[in-house]
Amino acid sequence: MEHIIAGKFKLGRKIGSGSFGELYLGINIQNGEEVGIKLEPVKSKHPQLHYESKVYMLMQGGSGIPHLKWYGVEGEYNVMVIDLLGPSLEDLFNSCNRKFTMKTTLMLADQLITRVEYMHSKGFLHRDIKPDNFLMGLGRKANQVVYIIDYGLAKKYKDLQTHKHIPYRENKNLTGTARYASVNTHLGIEQSRRDDLESVGYLLLYFLRGSLPWQGLKAGTKKQKYDRISEKKMLTPAEVLCKSYPSEFISYFHYCRSLRFEDRPDYSYLKKLFRDVFVREGYQFDYVFDWTALKYPHMSSSNKLVRQPSGRLAGVGPSVERTERPSGLPSCCLSYETLRSIPRLIHVYSASRTRDPG
């Protein structure tokens, strides 16, 4: 029996599940486009799909924001139809033997900071920055745009009309994923813009190092584990965490941790830190990531620029947001078939308000 949602989305095979409900592949029968369909029982103990759909609505229009195609109730289910996307950065990290080169990490850094900046401009914090929540696009955008997903823990931090910021609070439970949580989050302080950015920093070091010093700590209970992660994180200075990497990474952490609760971060400064490293190393902003090189070995992901007679290093774009593809590059990073084989729908957060990876 065929199930048609909203009169035009045909429900296909199940491709995932969680405490929130189930994820399905779908097809728009009007144009043949593949989509992601999330189903959540209306009678869920903690229904959350409606909230996430509202956040998606508010985020629409930004680069790297999945398109919300439909939300509503069908029978006994809350249903959200959204873009089908490619593999997550965690998937790609695993495919690259759990290490990214400096070039790939720097190309990602620009987009990750830009995605967080966009969410903040809409008055929301993400609060669960981790590699699983950044996905590559499918098809022609596969080697260009990183999408930010999973708005389940997103929280409004500012009223866009009055510009009133949420109040400073303490004794808050840890929200997000402990491995990438900011020091202030571990200390129970209400999260603000600075915390999303500190988490991005941990994500970048995770990619470069292969792991973070507080991974794999053993403890009897979840609380004890979080306490051990917190202690190790606070006892690891940025200089130690970023040892053997460019000093700009240390500057990034020092800046994020220097911000006051209500401060608006200087996103341009943070992006410039990493662009300066990119230029200094002579890398070419060609969207040839480490996983591209796995599929196309003749395209080394460490390609560097040749200094022109003028002394200028060409090819370093002002932003990764450009949409054109450099001549001669493939239309996607991995083959389209490979990407299709590991589709990842936008995750809906679990009923729990914390995520466990340590």
N, C-alpha and C positions, 0 to 999 in steps of 0.2 A: 504494500500500500504506500503510495506516494504521499509525502507530507509537504505541503506548500505553505510557506509563511508569508504573510502580508500580500498574498496573491501573486508573488513573483520569485520567491526564493525557495528552491527545492532542497530539502534536507538530505544530505548525503551520509557518508560513514562517520562514525565517531572517531575522533583523532586525539582525544584527551579527556581527562576528568579531574575533579578535585572536590574539596569540601563544599565548594560553591555550586557545583552542578557539572554539566558536561559540555564538551566542545565538539562541534561537528564541522565537517567540510560541507559547503553548500554551493549551489549554482544559481545564478540569476537566469531564469528561464527566458527572459526577454532578450538578453544579449550574450549569454554563455559565460559570463564572468564568474570566476571562482571567488567565493567569499568565506568568511569565518562566521559561524553561528554559535552563540552561547545560549545554553538553556539552563534556567534556574527554576526549580519548583516554586510556584507561588507560595506554597505553605512552608518554605524554608524557615528554620528557626531564626536565622539571621539573614534575611533577604538583603542583598547588596548590589544586585545588578542595576537596579533603578538609579542608585546613587552614582555608580560608575558611568552610566549612560549620560547623566546630567553633567558630569565633569567633562566627558568627551564632547558634549555639545558646546560647552564653554571654550574648549580648546580648538575647535574646528578652524581650519584655515592656515594653520602654521605648518612650516616645513617639518617633516618628520613626525607629524601627528596623524595617526591612522584615521581614515574617513569612517565616520559613523553613518551607516547606510539606513538603519531602521532600528527602532526600539518599540516594544509593545508587549502585550499579553496575548498569547495564543493558547487557548484551552487552559491547562493547569500549569503553564510555564510562562515565566518572564523570558523574553527573547531579545537578544541584541545581535544585530548583523553588522559586521565590520570588515575592513580590508583583511585579506589573507596576506600574511607576510612571510618572509624567509627565515633563515636560522638566526638564533640569538648570538650575541657576542660570546656567551659561554659555550655554545655549540662550536663556534668557529675557533675559539681558544683551545678547546679539546682537539679539534682537527689539526691544529698547528702544534701539537705536543705541549700544550699548556705554557706557551711563551709567545709573546708578540715582540717583534723588533721595535726599535725606537721609532722608526719611520711610521709604521702602522699605528703605534700608540699615539703619536703626535697628530696624525690625521684624524684619529678617533676623538682625541681630546677636544679639538675645535668644535666638532659636532655635539659632543656630550654637553659641553658648557653652554652651547647655543640652545640646546633643547631645554635644559634646566632654566636658562634665562627666559625663554619663551613662557614656560609654565609660570614662573614668578611674575612675568608681566601681566598675566591673566589673574593674578591674585592667589595662586595656589602653590603650595609646597608639594613635592612628590613624596618624600619621606621613605622611599624604598629603592634607593639607587643601588643597582647590582647588575652584573653582566647579563643575567637572564631577562632583564627588563629593557634591553636595547636590542632591537631586531633589524636586520637588513631587509630592504625591500625586495620584491620579486620582479623579474622581467627587466625592463630597461633601466629601472632605478636601483637594481641590485647592487651595483658597485659604486653607488653614489650616496644614497641617503640612509642614515641611521634613524630608526623610529624609536621613540620613547613610548613605552606601554605600561599597563597595569597601574591604574589610578585608584586602586582600592584603598590605599592608605593616604591618598592625597588629602590635603587639608587647606582650607581657605585661611590665609594669614593676614589678608588685608581687604577692607571694603574698597572697591574701586571707585565708588562715588565719594565717600567721605575721606578715603585714604587712611582710615583708622586701622592701626596695626593691632593684632591680637595681643593680650597682655602677657607679660613675663610670668611664668609659673615654674615651680619646682616640684619635686616628688612625683614626676610623671613616670609611668611604666615605659620600658623600651619599646618603641614602635619602629618597625623596619627589620632589617637583617643585621644581626650583631656584627658580623665580619666587617661590614662597611659603615657601620654607624659612627657618627662623630663622637668625640670625647664628651662633649656637653650632653649628648643624648644618653650616653652611659651614666652620666651624673644625674639624670632625671630632670634635666632642664628642658622646658618647652622648646620644640624645634622652630627654627626660623630659616631664612634664606642661606645663612652661612653654613648650616648643617648639610644641606643638599650638596653644596660645593665641596665641603670637606670629604664627603662620601665619594664624590667624583675623583678626588685625589687618591683615595685608597684604591679605587677601581683601576686607575692608571698604573699605580705601583704594582698591583696584583698582576696586571698584564705584563709588565716589564720583568718582574722578579719571578713570576710563576706561582707565587704564593705570598701570603702575608705572615709576619712573625707570630700572630695570635691564632693561626689556624691549627686545628687538630689538638687543642688543649682538652684534657680529660677532666671530667667532674661528675659528681654523683647526681646532681639535679641541674635543670635548665638554668635556674637562678645562679647556682655556683659556677656554671660554665660562663654565663654572661659576666659574672664578677671577675673571673679569671681573664676573660678577653679584655674587659675594661682595664684591669690592672696592667696587663702586658702592653696595651695600647698607650696608656699614660706613661709607662716607663720606657717607651721607645721614642726618643726624640726624632724629629724630622730629619736631622742630620744623619742619624743611624739608619732610619727607614730608607732614605734616599741615597745612601752611600754608594759611590761609583756611578751615580747618574748626574746629569747636569744640575747645577745649583738652582736653576729655575724651579725645579720640583720642590726644593726646600722653601724657596720664596713663596710658592703657591700655598703650602701648608701654613707658613708663618702668617701670610695675609688672611687666609680663611679663619684662622684661630684668633686673629687680632680684632675681627669684626665684633661689634656690639650687637645685642639681640635684635634691634630694629634697623640696623644699618643696611643700606642698599649696597650690595657688592658692586665693585667695578669690574663687570664681566669683560669689558674690552681689555683691561689691564691683564686679566688672567689669561685670556686667549693670546694676547701679545707675548706673554712669557714663553708660551710653547711655540708660537710662530717664530720667535727669535731663535730658538734652538733649531727649528726646522731649517731656517735660512742659513744659520751658521754651519750646520752639517751638510748643506748643499743638496738636500733632498728635493725631489721633484714632486709637486702635488698632482699626481697622475691617477690617483685612485687605485693604484696597484698595491693592494693590501697583501699581507702574508698569505692569506688563503687564495688570492688570485694567482700567486706564484706557484701554488701547489697544482693548480689546473693548467697554468701556462708558464712552465719553468723558464722559458726564454725571457720572461718579463721579470727580472729580479726585483724584489720588493725593496731592495736597497739602492735602486737607481738614484744617482745623484746628478745634479745639474753641472753643466760645463760653464764656467765663467766666460761671458762674452767679452769682446774687445772693449766694450764700454765699461766693463767692470761690474755690470749689473747681473744678478742671478735671475734669469727669466724662468717663468713657469710656476712660481709660487703665487697662487691666487690669493686675493685678499680674504677669501672665505671659501669654505667647503660647500657653500650653498649653491654654487653654480650648477646649472642643469645640463650644459653641453658635455659631451664626452670627448676627450682628446682623440685625435685621429689615430686610427690603428689599434685602439683598445677594444677588447671584446665587449659585448653588450651586457655581460654580467660577470660577476667575480668567479664563482664556480659555474659550471654549466647550468642552464635553466633546469635541466632534468635533475641534477644533483640537488639544487635548491628545492625543487618541488618535492624531492624525496624526504626532506626534513622540514616540512612546513610547521611553523609555530604560530598558533593563534595568540592574540593578545590575551594574557593571563587575567583571570579575575582573582582577586585576592582571596585568601582563605578566611574563614570566619574568625580565626585567631588574629589578633592585632600585632603579633610579632612573627618574624621569620627566623628559622633556627640556624642556618649554616654558620659555623663558627670558624 
